[in-house]
Amino acid sequence: MLARRFTIVCLLMSLFGMFFAILVAEAGRSPRSWDEATRICRLACPTNLRH
């Protein structure tokens, strides 16, 4: 019974660790080139003239 609980706790902690690692990796990643291109185009290109 103790080994089963220990296994469940270890699996949950490893899942949490992987999720946290994904969050940290995404936060440290530089923005993609197409994300910056759309941001620049939104500022420079007058495509939405619905005033």
Buried (B, 14 or more C-beta within 10 A) or exposed (E): EEEEEEEEEEEEEEEEEEEEEEEEEEEEEEEEEEEEEEEEEEEEEEEEEEE
